[in-house]
Amino acid sequence: MQTTVNSQMVAGLAGQLYGLSHSYDIRGAVNNSKKYVKVVVTAANSVLYTVTINGTAISDTSDADATKAEIVDLLVAAINAESEPVTAIDGGDDLLLQADVGGVDFTLELAAAGAGDLVATVLIGGAETVPFGVFVCQDLNEAVAGMDAKAHLPTLTTDVTGNKKLGITVMTQALEQANPTSGNVGYAIRSSMSYIRKGMIYASPEQAVVPADPVFVRFVAGATEQLGALRMDADTADAVQLPNCYWRTTAGANGLAVVEINLP
């Protein structure tokens, strides 16, 4: 129970709006989560690397002085030359694979001879729930009528800094949640999401934050990390600053803090 008169209500969950007297710009989009896989490459010379997507084997052979980046470049070109509904992305030393259509799965098998190796980690499942209080971007890759109101978690720097940036997801209790025992968890695939572009909202930072810290958005995630999660630095090169967005209260890692966002 709130016991102090004329004070801000106690924080509850990530994605809750902060205060009742502020001005907000809240809009909507459909969760269009796309399966997203990171493939870690072990480089070896003169080795045949094979990526099999939906039963289609796609291969290329490394040269006599191979590096991870060179092998990734070979596989990106080979995969994108095929007709499978998956886009290969150059992740530097890692191969990134993203489904072309949200909510649609794809099968993946990996093989490499000798000392070469390919190991996959699924970062976003084929029907991923988007949590409350994380950043989402507009999906511009499905060039079909009516698809312009779809959104997904960020996987590229430009998803956060470019013209695709949308905002931070707002909590709702209007949708049935997948895990009612632990509270609201997010927006299911193809459900309508609310996101805030201007205003103040609670979020759970990945690290300790203080007022006036900049807000960075994670676009590269490990197995235990969340794409779209908010923090206050780049985590080396796995997050990027969200323009016109700042932390306004203090919180420890995985606590609750207020974010002020002001996107044009």
N, C-alpha and C positions, 0 to 999 in steps of 0.2 A: 504493500500500500504506500502511495505517495504521502509523506508526512510534512513536507516543507511547502508552505504556501508561496505561490508566484515563482516557483523554480521549474526548470526543465524536467519533464518526466524522465524517470529512470530508463536507461537504455535497455532494449529487449533483444532484438535479433538483427543480424546483418540484413540490410535492405530496407529497414524501416526509415521513413522520412523523419527528419529532425525538426521538431517544433511545428506550431500551427500558424504562426504569424508571418512566415516567410513566403516568398513568391517562388513558384515551382513551374518548370516546363517538363511535363511528363508526356511521353508518346508511347506508341505501341509497335511491336513487330512480332513475327512468328519465329519460334525457335527452329532453326534449320541446321542443327548440329550435323557436322560431316565427320565421318570416321577419319582419324588422323593418326598416322603411325610414324614413329621415328625408327630408322634402321641404322644401327651403328656398324661401321665398316672397319674390318681389320685388313690392312693393305698387305698384299703379297704380289711378287712379280710373276708375270706370265700365267695368271690364274683366270679360269673361266668363272665369272660371277653370274648367277642366275636368280632372277626374281620372277616368281610365278604368281600372276594375278588372275583370279577367277579361272584357273586352269590353263591360262596362256603363259608359256615360258618365254621370258625375255632375257637375253644373255648378251654379255660382252666380255672381252678378255683384256686384262690389264697388260701394260707394257713391261719392259725389262727394268724399269726404274720407277715403279708405281708408288703413288701417294694416295692417301684417303681421298683428298679433294679431286684428284684425277679420276679415280674410280667412281666417285659420286657423279661427276660430270658425264661420264660414259653412260651410267645407268639412267640418269635423268633424261638424256637425249633418246636413249633406246625405249624407255617406257612411254615417253610422250609421243613417240612416233607410232605407237600402237593405238588401237581403238578402244581399249578398256576404259571404263568410266572412272578413271583415277588420274590425278595430276601429280607428277613427280616434281618436287621442289628441291633446289640446291640449298642444303643446310650447312655448307662449308665442308666439314669432315663427316657430316651425317646426311643420309638420304631421307627425305620427308615425303610421305605419301598421303594425299588427301582425296577422299571421295568427291566426285563431281556433284553428287546429289545428296542433300541432307536426309538422314534417316535410312540410307541405303547402305548395306554392308558390302564388303568384298573379302574374298579369301586371299591369303597370302602365304606363300611358301618360299623359303630362301635356301640357297645352296652356293657353296664356294669350295674349290678344290684345295688340297695342300694346306698351307698355313693361312690361307685367306678365310675370312669368316664374315657373315652377315647376321646380326642379331636384332630382332624387332621388339619394340615396346609400343603398345597401344596407348596413345595419349588422350584420344577422344574416341569413345565407342560409337557404333553406328547409330545409336539412338540416345545420345547423351543428354542428361538433365543439365540445364544451365542453372547454377546456384543463384540465390539472391545476393546482391551486394557485390557483383563482379561486373567487369566491363564487357560489352558486346559491340560488334561491328556489323555494318550492313553487308549482306551477301549480294555481290554484283555478278557472280559467275553463272547463275542460272538465267540465261537470256530468254525467258519465257514470260508471256503476259501474266501479270499478277504476282510475279516473284519478287518485285522490288521492295516488298514490305517484310522480307525475311532477313534474319540475323543469325550470327554464330559467334563462338568464342574466337578471340584473336590468335592468329598463328604467324603473322608477319609484322614487322615494324610498322609498315604503312597502314595496317589495320587500326593502329592506335593514333598515328600522327597524320594520316592522310584524310582524304574526303570520305572514307568509309566509316569513320568513328561515329558511334551513336551515343552511348552513355552507360550508366550503371543501372543494373537491374533492380527493380523495386519489389519488395516483399508483398505477397498477397496471400490471403487465407481463403480465396474464392475457388482454388483448385485443390482437388484431392491430391495428397502427397504420397510419395512412394514409401516413406518411412515415418508413419505418424507417431511412433514411440519416441523419436528424437526431435520432433518438431518439423516445421516446414523446411523442405530441402531445395526446392527450386522449380523451374519450368520444364515440364516433360517435352519431348520432341513433338513438334508441330502444334504446341499450345501457344496461345497469345501471351507475349511478354510485355510488361510495362518497364520502361527505362526512363531515367531522369537525365536531362541535359543541363538544366539550370536549377540550382537549389542546394539543399543540404541533406545528407543521408548518412546513416550508420553503415560502416563496413568493417571487416575484420582484417587488419593489416598482417602481412606475413612477418613483420619485424616491428620493433618498438618505433613509435612515431610521436612527434610533439607538434604543437601548433605552428603553422607556416611551412612545415616540411612539404616538398613537392610530392605529387602522387605519380608513381610509376605503375605501369600495367605489365603483367607477365604475359609474354607471347611465346616463350619457350619453356616447356615444363618437363620435369622428370617424372618418374613413376608415382611419386608421392606429392607432387605439386599440382596446382590448379591453374590452368590457363585462364586469363582474365582477372586473376587475383591482384590485389593492390598492395603496394609497398612504398618505400621512400627512396630507393636507389635502383640502379640498373642490374643488380645481382650479376656483376661482370658484364654480360651482354645478353641477358635473358629477359630483360624488361626495358621499357622505354617510357619516357615522361609523357604524361597526358597533359596537353596544353590547358591552361586556365583552370587548374584543379589543384587544391591544397588540402592538407590535413588541418583541422581546426581544433581538435582536442587531443589530449595525451592518452596513449594506450600502449600496453605491452604487446609482444608478438602474440597473434591469434586472439587478441582482446577485441574490444569494440571502440571505435573512434569515429568522429564526425568528419565527413568529407564535404567540402564545398566545391561544386562543379559549375562551370559557367561556359558552356560550349556555344558557339555562334549558331 
